Structure formats: structure tokens, C-alpha cells
Amino acid sequence: MSKAQFVRYAGRYIRRPPIAEYRLERISDLEVEYLAKDTRKKRLVKNRYSNEEFVDTLKDHVPDRFRHGMRYFGLLSPRSKRRTFPALFALLGQKKRPRPRRRSWADSRYKHFGVDLLIDSFGQPMRWVGRLRPALG
């Protein structure tokens, strides 16, 4: 799996990151400084990782496909996404894609049925003329 594929996969399926946002001390183009617990000394220690090493250590914690987890917590909560996603796109050298326009009703019909249902047998578009009263028999 390429790095780009992994980032897309992780972005879709990660729910609760294994790290707290306050532990990310500094993020640059080359490295990430991260506060880790030293259980022997019982204190926080700064670790430096290259960006690739940091993603490698993080990807072990991403749940497998179709595994459920807590949603919208930490780095992916709505409030922090607004602050962190522009930085993530800048680090990856990408621009956020605009949201696609909603497909019209006519386009949706054509996509699913393969024919435009409002074109008559002569190739003319049908239009609403009115409603006929039921014939009383």
C-alpha cells in the first residue's frame, strides 16, 4: 500500500487517534516532536520522529476495515478538524477539493435508468400540461 493510499484509508476509517492532541509538541516539514510517557521514570519525554516514521508508528493503531470505534474524538472532533485539516493538507502539499455539486433529478434518473424518462417516443421533451379528471363509467 502506498503512503497516499494509507493516508486516504486512515482518513476514512480512523475514529479515535491513539494520541492526544496536546502531546504533539511541534510539527514541521521534516519531523514531529511528540511527548511520550516514560513508564520507568514516570514522566513525559520528547521523542522526535521523521514524518514517515511517525505515520508508520501511527498506522498500527488504525482499526481494521469495518471495525467500529469511538467517533469524533480528539483530533477528528468537529472543532479540532477545522483547525488541524488545513495544516494536514499543507503538510501533504494538497488542496482541499470542493464539495461536488448536487446531481439534478434529471441527471440522477438518466444515470440510474440509462434513458431519460421525460423524452417521448418522438424524441421531444415531455412537459406538464394538466391533470385529467377520472372518467366516470
Backbone as JSON Lines, residues from 0, in Angstrom:
{"i":0,"aa":"M","n":[0.85,-1.17,0.0],"ca":[0.0,0.0,0.0],"c":[0.89,1.24,0.0]}
{"i":1,"aa":"S","n":[0.62,2.16,-0.88],"ca":[1.43,3.38,-0.94],"c":[1.04,4.3,0.21]}
{"i":2,"aa":"K","n":[1.86,5.33,0.44],"ca":[1.59,6.28,1.53],"c":[0.31,7.05,1.26]}
{"i":3,"aa":"A","n":[0.1,7.42,0.01],"ca":[-1.12,8.17,-0.32],"c":[-2.36,7.32,-0.07]}
{"i":4,"aa":"Q","n":[-2.3,6.03,-0.43],"ca":[-3.43,5.14,-0.18],"c":[-3.68,5.01,1.31]}
{"i":5,"aa":"F","n":[-2.58,4.89,2.09],"ca":[-2.75,4.74,3.53],"c":[-3.37,5.99,4.13]}
{"i":6,"aa":"V","n":[-2.93,7.16,3.7],"ca":[-3.49,8.39,4.27],"c":[-4.97,8.49,3.94]}
{"i":7,"aa":"R","n":[-5.37,8.13,2.72],"ca":[-6.79,8.14,2.38],"c":[-7.56,7.13,3.22]}
{"i":8,"aa":"Y","n":[-6.98,5.93,3.39],"ca":[-7.63,4.9,4.19],"c":[-7.76,5.35,5.64]}
{"i":9,"aa":"A","n":[-6.68,5.85,6.2],"ca":[-6.7,6.26,7.6],"c":[-7.67,7.41,7.81]}
{"i":10,"aa":"G","n":[-7.71,8.34,6.87],"ca":[-8.64,9.45,6.98],"c":[-10.08,9.02,6.97]}
{"i":11,"aa":"R","n":[-10.39,7.94,6.26],"ca":[-11.76,7.43,6.22],"c":[-12.11,6.62,7.45]}
{"i":12,"aa":"Y","n":[-11.2,5.79,7.91],"ca":[-11.57,4.8,8.91],"c":[-11.09,5.09,10.32]}
{"i":13,"aa":"I","n":[-10.17,6.0,10.49],"ca":[-9.7,6.26,11.86],"c":[-10.81,6.96,12.63]}
{"i":14,"aa":"R","n":[-11.05,6.56,13.8],"ca":[-12.09,7.16,14.62],"c":[-11.5,7.83,15.85]}
{"i":15,"aa":"R","n":[-10.7,7.12,16.59],"ca":[-10.12,7.69,17.79],"c":[-8.62,7.54,17.69]}
{"i":16,"aa":"P","n":[-7.92,8.63,17.45],"ca":[-6.47,8.52,17.32],"c":[-5.85,8.03,18.63]}
{"i":17,"aa":"P","n":[-4.77,7.28,18.55],"ca":[-4.14,6.75,19.76],"c":[-3.33,7.79,20.51]}
{"i":18,"aa":"I","n":[-3.3,9.01,20.03],"ca":[-2.52,10.06,20.7],"c":[-3.41,11.24,21.01]}
{"i":19,"aa":"A","n":[-3.08,11.94,22.07],"ca":[-3.81,13.15,22.42],"c":[-3.18,14.33,21.69]}
{"i":20,"aa":"E","n":[-4.0,15.3,21.35],"ca":[-3.52,16.44,20.58],"c":[-2.47,17.25,21.35]}
{"i":21,"aa":"Y","n":[-2.61,17.31,22.67],"ca":[-1.65,18.11,23.45],"c":[-0.25,17.49,23.46]}
{"i":22,"aa":"R","n":[-0.14,16.21,23.08],"ca":[1.18,15.58,23.05],"c":[1.99,15.92,21.81]}
{"i":23,"aa":"L","n":[1.37,16.47,20.81],"ca":[2.09,16.89,19.61],"c":[2.72,18.25,19.91]}
{"i":24,"aa":"E","n":[4.0,18.25,20.18],"ca":[4.7,19.47,20.55],"c":[4.97,20.37,19.35]}
{"i":25,"aa":"R","n":[5.54,19.79,18.3],"ca":[5.92,20.59,17.14],"c":[5.83,19.7,15.91]}
{"i":26,"aa":"I","n":[5.27,20.27,14.84],"ca":[5.16,19.56,13.57],"c":[5.79,20.44,12.51]}
{"i":27,"aa":"S","n":[6.75,19.89,11.77],"ca":[7.39,20.64,10.7],"c":[7.36,19.8,9.42]}
{"i":28,"aa":"D","n":[7.99,20.31,8.38],"ca":[8.04,19.57,7.12],"c":[8.88,18.31,7.22]}
{"i":29,"aa":"L","n":[9.82,18.27,8.18],"ca":[10.76,17.15,8.28],"c":[10.49,16.2,9.43]}
{"i":30,"aa":"E","n":[10.0,16.75,10.56],"ca":[9.86,15.89,11.73],"c":[8.69,16.3,12.62]}
{"i":31,"aa":"V","n":[8.37,15.39,13.54],"ca":[7.31,15.6,14.51],"c":[7.89,15.38,15.9]}
{"i":32,"aa":"E","n":[7.65,16.32,16.8],"ca":[8.04,16.14,18.21],"c":[6.8,15.71,18.97]}
{"i":33,"aa":"Y","n":[6.95,14.63,19.72],"ca":[5.82,14.0,20.38],"c":[6.19,13.71,21.83]}
{"i":34,"aa":"L","n":[5.3,14.03,22.76],"ca":[5.51,13.73,24.17],"c":[5.01,12.32,24.46]}
{"i":35,"aa":"A","n":[5.92,11.45,24.91],"ca":[5.55,10.06,25.22],"c":[5.77,9.82,26.71]}
{"i":36,"aa":"K","n":[5.03,8.87,27.26],"ca":[5.19,8.52,28.67],"c":[6.4,7.6,28.83]}
{"i":37,"aa":"D","n":[7.29,7.94,29.74],"ca":[8.38,7.05,30.13],"c":[7.92,6.38,31.42]}
{"i":38,"aa":"T","n":[7.57,5.1,31.34],"ca":[6.98,4.43,32.5],"c":[7.99,4.16,33.6]}
{"i":39,"aa":"R","n":[9.26,4.06,33.25],"ca":[10.28,3.83,34.29],"c":[10.54,5.1,35.1]}
{"i":40,"aa":"K","n":[10.66,6.21,34.4],"ca":[10.94,7.48,35.09],"c":[9.66,8.19,35.52]}
{"i":41,"aa":"K","n":[8.51,7.71,35.05],"ca":[7.2,8.26,35.38],"c":[7.1,9.74,35.05]}
{"i":42,"aa":"R","n":[7.46,10.06,33.8],"ca":[7.32,11.43,33.33],"c":[7.2,11.42,31.81]}
{"i":43,"aa":"L","n":[6.89,12.57,31.25],"ca":[6.77,12.69,29.81],"c":[8.12,13.0,29.19]}
{"i":44,"aa":"V","n":[8.43,12.35,28.07],"ca":[9.71,12.52,27.39],"c":[9.42,12.92,25.94]}
{"i":45,"aa":"K","n":[10.21,13.87,25.4],"ca":[10.04,14.27,24.0],"c":[10.71,13.25,23.09]}
{"i":46,"aa":"N","n":[9.96,12.78,22.11],"ca":[10.51,11.9,21.08],"c":[10.42,12.63,19.75]}
{"i":47,"aa":"R","n":[11.43,12.46,18.9],"ca":[11.43,13.04,17.57],"c":[11.33,11.94,16.54]}
{"i":48,"aa":"Y","n":[10.42,12.11,15.62],"ca":[10.23,11.16,14.53],"c":[10.27,11.93,13.22]}
{"i":49,"aa":"S","n":[10.77,11.28,12.18],"ca":[10.56,11.85,10.85],"c":[9.08,11.66,10.52]}
{"i":50,"aa":"N","n":[8.58,12.38,9.54],"ca":[7.16,12.26,9.21],"c":[6.79,10.83,8.82]}
{"i":51,"aa":"E","n":[7.68,10.16,8.08],"ca":[7.4,8.78,7.66],"c":[7.38,7.83,8.87]}
{"i":52,"aa":"E","n":[8.33,8.0,9.79],"ca":[8.36,7.15,10.99],"c":[7.11,7.37,11.84]}
{"i":53,"aa":"F","n":[6.69,8.62,11.94],"ca":[5.51,8.93,12.75],"c":[4.26,8.27,12.16]}
{"i":54,"aa":"V","n":[4.11,8.33,10.84],"ca":[2.96,7.68,10.2],"c":[3.06,6.17,10.38]}
{"i":55,"aa":"D","n":[4.27,5.61,10.29],"ca":[4.44,4.16,10.49],"c":[4.03,3.74,11.9]}
{"i":56,"aa":"T","n":[4.4,4.53,12.91],"ca":[4.01,4.17,14.28],"c":[2.52,4.38,14.51]}
{"i":57,"aa":"L","n":[1.96,5.36,13.82],"ca":[0.54,5.65,14.0],"c":[-0.35,4.63,13.3]}
{"i":58,"aa":"K","n":[0.09,4.1,12.17],"ca":[-0.8,3.23,11.39],"c":[-1.07,1.89,12.06]}
{"i":59,"aa":"D","n":[-0.22,1.48,13.01],"ca":[-0.51,0.24,13.73],"c":[-1.76,0.37,14.6]}
{"i":60,"aa":"H","n":[-2.12,1.6,14.93],"ca":[-3.26,1.84,15.82],"c":[-4.56,2.1,15.07]}
{"i":61,"aa":"V","n":[-4.51,2.15,13.76],"ca":[-5.73,2.38,12.98],"c":[-6.5,1.07,12.93]}
{"i":62,"aa":"P","n":[-7.78,1.1,13.29],"ca":[-8.56,-0.14,13.29],"c":[-8.71,-0.71,11.88]}
{"i":63,"aa":"D","n":[-8.86,-2.02,11.81],"ca":[-9.07,-2.69,10.53],"c":[-10.39,-2.25,9.93]}
{"i":64,"aa":"R","n":[-10.55,-2.56,8.65],"ca":[-11.79,-2.19,7.98],"c":[-12.99,-2.81,8.68]}
{"i":65,"aa":"F","n":[-14.05,-2.06,8.75],"ca":[-15.33,-2.47,9.31],"c":[-15.3,-2.7,10.82]}
{"i":66,"aa":"R","n":[-14.22,-2.27,11.49],"ca":[-14.22,-2.31,12.95],"c":[-14.75,-0.99,13.46]}
{"i":67,"aa":"H","n":[-15.57,-1.07,14.45],"ca":[-16.19,0.13,15.0],"c":[-15.33,0.7,16.1]}
{"i":68,"aa":"G","n":[-15.44,1.97,16.3],"ca":[-14.71,2.62,17.37],"c":[-15.44,3.89,17.76]}
{"i":69,"aa":"M","n":[-14.9,4.58,18.72],"ca":[-15.48,5.84,19.15],"c":[-15.35,6.86,18.04]}
{"i":70,"aa":"R","n":[-16.36,7.66,17.81],"ca":[-16.34,8.59,16.7],"c":[-16.17,10.02,17.19]}
{"i":71,"aa":"Y","n":[-15.51,10.81,16.37],"ca":[-15.41,12.25,16.58],"c":[-14.84,12.61,17.94]}
{"i":72,"aa":"F","n":[-13.66,12.1,18.22],"ca":[-12.99,12.38,19.48],"c":[-11.58,12.85,19.17]}
{"i":73,"aa":"G","n":[-11.05,13.76,19.94],"ca":[-9.66,14.18,19.79],"c":[-9.42,14.95,18.51]}
{"i":74,"aa":"L","n":[-8.46,14.48,17.71],"ca":[-8.07,15.2,16.51],"c":[-9.17,15.26,15.45]}
{"i":75,"aa":"L","n":[-10.12,14.33,15.5],"ca":[-11.16,14.31,14.49],"c":[-12.5,14.86,14.99]}
{"i":76,"aa":"S","n":[-12.5,15.5,16.15],"ca":[-13.74,16.14,16.6],"c":[-14.02,17.33,15.68]}
{"i":77,"aa":"P","n":[-15.27,17.69,15.5],"ca":[-15.58,18.77,14.56],"c":[-14.84,20.07,14.87]}
{"i":78,"aa":"R","n":[-14.66,20.37,16.14],"ca":[-14.0,21.63,16.49],"c":[-12.51,21.6,16.11]}
{"i":79,"aa":"S","n":[-11.85,20.48,16.36],"ca":[-10.41,20.46,16.06],"c":[-10.13,20.16,14.59]}
{"i":80,"aa":"K","n":[-11.08,19.52,13.87],"ca":[-10.87,19.29,12.44],"c":[-10.73,20.61,11.7]}
{"i":81,"aa":"R","n":[-11.53,21.6,12.11],"ca":[-11.48,22.9,11.46],"c":[-10.09,23.53,11.59]}
{"i":82,"aa":"R","n":[-9.37,23.2,12.69],"ca":[-8.04,23.77,12.89],"c":[-6.93,22.89,12.32]}
{"i":83,"aa":"T","n":[-7.09,21.57,12.38],"ca":[-5.98,20.68,12.0],"c":[-5.97,20.28,10.53]}
{"i":84,"aa":"F","n":[-7.13,20.2,9.89],"ca":[-7.14,19.75,8.5],"c":[-6.42,20.68,7.54]}
{"i":85,"aa":"P","n":[-6.53,22.01,7.66],"ca":[-5.73,22.86,6.76],"c":[-4.23,22.61,6.92]}
{"i":86,"aa":"A","n":[-3.77,22.36,8.14],"ca":[-2.35,22.07,8.36],"c":[-1.98,20.72,7.74]}
{"i":87,"aa":"L","n":[-2.87,19.74,7.85],"ca":[-2.61,18.43,7.26],"c":[-2.5,18.52,5.74]}
{"i":88,"aa":"F","n":[-3.42,19.26,5.12],"ca":[-3.36,19.42,3.67],"c":[-2.1,20.17,3.26]}
{"i":89,"aa":"A","n":[-1.69,21.16,4.06],"ca":[-0.47,21.91,3.74],"c":[0.76,21.0,3.85]}
{"i":90,"aa":"L","n":[0.8,20.13,4.86],"ca":[1.94,19.21,5.01],"c":[2.0,18.21,3.86]}
{"i":91,"aa":"L","n":[0.84,17.78,3.38],"ca":[0.8,16.83,2.28],"c":[0.94,17.52,0.92]}
{"i":92,"aa":"G","n":[0.93,18.86,0.92],"ca":[1.07,19.6,-0.33],"c":[-0.15,19.47,-1.23]}
{"i":93,"aa":"Q","n":[-1.32,19.36,-0.62],"ca":[-2.55,19.19,-1.39],"c":[-3.52,20.32,-1.08]}
{"i":94,"aa":"K","n":[-4.48,20.5,-1.97],"ca":[-5.56,21.45,-1.76],"c":[-6.83,20.67,-1.46]}
{"i":95,"aa":"K","n":[-7.65,21.23,-0.61],"ca":[-8.92,20.59,-0.3],"c":[-9.82,20.67,-1.52]}
{"i":96,"aa":"R","n":[-10.38,19.54,-1.9],"ca":[-11.27,19.52,-3.06],"c":[-12.6,20.15,-2.69]}
{"i":97,"aa":"P","n":[-13.18,20.9,-3.62],"ca":[-14.5,21.47,-3.32],"c":[-15.56,20.38,-3.26]}
{"i":98,"aa":"R","n":[-16.58,20.63,-2.49],"ca":[-17.67,19.67,-2.38],"c":[-18.37,19.58,-3.74]}
{"i":99,"aa":"P","n":[-18.64,18.37,-4.24],"ca":[-19.27,18.25,-5.56],"c":[-20.7,18.82,-5.53]}
{"i":100,"aa":"R","n":[-21.09,19.35,-6.67],"ca":[-22.44,19.88,-6.79],"c":[-23.44,18.75,-6.75]}
{"i":101,"aa":"R","n":[-24.6,19.02,-6.21],"ca":[-25.65,18.0,-6.14],"c":[-26.15,17.69,-7.54]}
{"i":102,"aa":"R","n":[-26.32,16.41,-7.81],"ca":[-26.8,15.96,-9.11],"c":[-28.29,16.3,-9.23]}
{"i":103,"aa":"S","n":[-28.67,16.81,-10.38],"ca":[-30.08,17.17,-10.57],"c":[-30.92,15.9,-10.67]}
{"i":104,"aa":"W","n":[-32.23,16.09,-10.51],"ca":[-33.14,14.96,-10.56],"c":[-33.08,14.29,-11.93]}
{"i":105,"aa":"A","n":[-33.04,15.08,-12.99],"ca":[-33.0,14.53,-14.35],"c":[-31.7,13.75,-14.58]}
{"i":106,"aa":"D","n":[-30.57,14.29,-14.13],"ca":[-29.29,13.58,-14.28],"c":[-29.29,12.28,-13.5]}
{"i":107,"aa":"S","n":[-29.86,12.3,-12.32],"ca":[-29.91,11.1,-11.49],"c":[-30.75,10.02,-12.16]}
{"i":108,"aa":"R","n":[-31.88,10.4,-12.71],"ca":[-32.73,9.44,-13.44],"c":[-31.97,8.84,-14.61]}
{"i":109,"aa":"Y","n":[-31.29,9.68,-15.36],"ca":[-30.56,9.21,-16.54],"c":[-29.43,8.27,-16.13]}
{"i":110,"aa":"K","n":[-28.75,8.6,-15.04],"ca":[-27.64,7.75,-14.57],"c":[-28.14,6.35,-14.18]}
{"i":111,"aa":"H","n":[-29.25,6.29,-13.48],"ca":[-29.72,5.01,-12.95],"c":[-30.52,4.19,-13.95]}
{"i":112,"aa":"F","n":[-31.25,4.83,-14.86],"ca":[-32.09,4.09,-15.79],"c":[-31.52,4.02,-17.2]}
{"i":113,"aa":"G","n":[-30.53,4.85,-17.5],"ca":[-29.9,4.78,-18.82],"c":[-30.69,5.48,-19.92]}
{"i":114,"aa":"V","n":[-31.89,5.92,-19.63],"ca":[-32.69,6.68,-20.57],"c":[-33.34,7.83,-19.82]}
{"i":115,"aa":"D","n":[-33.6,8.89,-20.54],"ca":[-34.31,10.0,-19.93],"c":[-35.8,9.7,-20.03]}
{"i":116,"aa":"L","n":[-36.42,9.53,-18.89],"ca":[-37.82,9.11,-18.86],"c":[-38.78,10.2,-19.31]}
{"i":117,"aa":"L","n":[-38.3,11.43,-19.4],"ca":[-39.18,12.52,-19.81],"c":[-39.01,12.9,-21.28]}
{"i":118,"aa":"I","n":[-38.45,12.0,-22.08],"ca":[-38.37,12.19,-23.53],"c":[-39.38,11.24,-24.16]}
{"i":119,"aa":"D","n":[-40.26,11.77,-24.98],"ca":[-41.3,10.92,-25.56],"c":[-40.74,10.1,-26.73]}
{"i":120,"aa":"S","n":[-41.61,9.3,-27.36],"ca":[-41.18,8.41,-28.43],"c":[-40.72,9.16,-29.68]}
{"i":121,"aa":"F","n":[-41.08,10.43,-29.81],"ca":[-40.63,11.24,-30.94],"c":[-39.34,12.0,-30.64]}
{"i":122,"aa":"G","n":[-38.79,11.82,-29.44],"ca":[-37.55,12.5,-29.06],"c":[-37.76,13.9,-28.52]}
{"i":123,"aa":"Q","n":[-39.01,14.26,-28.25],"ca":[-39.33,15.59,-27.72],"c":[-39.46,15.51,-26.2]}
{"i":124,"aa":"P","n":[-39.01,16.54,-25.5],"ca":[-39.19,16.52,-24.03],"c":[-40.67,16.67,-23.67]}
{"i":125,"aa":"M","n":[-41.09,15.85,-22.72],"ca":[-42.47,15.94,-22.25],"c":[-42.57,17.09,-21.25]}
{"i":126,"aa":"R","n":[-43.75,17.71,-21.19],"ca":[-43.94,18.77,-20.21],"c":[-45.33,18.63,-19.62]}
{"i":127,"aa":"W","n":[-45.5,19.2,-18.45],"ca":[-46.76,19.09,-17.73],"c":[-47.79,19.97,-18.41]}
{"i":128,"aa":"V","n":[-48.89,19.36,-18.76],"ca":[-49.97,20.09,-19.39],"c":[-51.11,20.3,-18.39]}
{"i":129,"aa":"G","n":[-51.42,19.3,-17.67],"ca":[-52.51,19.4,-16.69],"c":[-52.93,18.02,-16.26]}
{"i":130,"aa":"R","n":[-53.95,18.01,-15.45],"ca":[-54.46,16.74,-14.92],"c":[-55.84,16.48,-15.49]}
{"i":131,"aa":"L","n":[-56.07,15.23,-15.9],"ca":[-57.38,14.85,-16.42],"c":[-58.24,14.33,-15.28]}
{"i":132,"aa":"R","n":[-59.51,14.66,-15.34],"ca":[-60.43,14.13,-14.35],"c":[-60.69,12.66,-14.67]}
{"i":133,"aa":"P","n":[-60.88,11.85,-13.67],"ca":[-61.2,10.44,-13.95],"c":[-62.53,10.32,-14.67]}
{"i":134,"aa":"A","n":[-62.58,9.39,-15.63],"ca":[-63.82,9.15,-16.38],"c":[-64.77,8.36,-15.52]}
{"i":135,"aa":"L","n":[-65.97,8.86,-15.4],"ca":[-66.98,8.14,-14.59],"c":[-67.71,7.18,-15.51]}
{"i":136,"aa":"G","n":[-67.76,5.95,-15.12],"ca":[-68.22,4.96,-16.01],"c":[-69.53,4.49,-15.98]}
